[in-house]
Amino acid sequence: MDDPAKDLNEEPGVFDFEEISADDAELDAATLRGLADIEAGRVVSHEAVLRWVKSWSSPNPLPRPKCGE
């Protein structure tokens, strides 16, 4: 009989990054672009996203938030 724990260990976890197909340079470039977006203010606040998501169940849902909100 197979060991169920062994089967669980074969699947990569959410935070297992060895399975990512992109090379290190691509990941580094994506990280730098993300950091540049943050520094330039090209972000949407948690509060704005939360307001938007909560509005989905209302009769008048809000439009998607924009950068800087």
Contacts in CASP RR format, 6 or more apart in sequence:
PFRMAT RR
TARGET T0000
AUTHOR 0000-0000-0000
METHOD contacts of the structure
MODEL  1
MDDPAKDLNEEPGVFDFEEISADDAELDAATLRGLADIEAGRVVSHEAVL
RWVKSWSSPNPLPRPKCGE
12 18 0 8 1.000
12 19 0 8 1.000
20 27 0 8 1.000
22 30 0 8 1.000
37 43 0 8 1.000
41 67 0 8 1.000
41 68 0 8 1.000
42 67 0 8 1.000
42 68 0 8 1.000
43 67 0 8 1.000
43 68 0 8 1.000
44 65 0 8 1.000
44 66 0 8 1.000
44 67 0 8 1.000
44 68 0 8 1.000
44 69 0 8 1.000
45 65 0 8 1.000
45 68 0 8 1.000
45 69 0 8 1.000
48 65 0 8 1.000
48 68 0 8 1.000
48 69 0 8 1.000
49 65 0 8 1.000
51 62 0 8 1.000
51 65 0 8 1.000
52 61 0 8 1.000
52 62 0 8 1.000
52 63 0 8 1.000
52 64 0 8 1.000
52 65 0 8 1.000
55 61 0 8 1.000
55 62 0 8 1.000
END
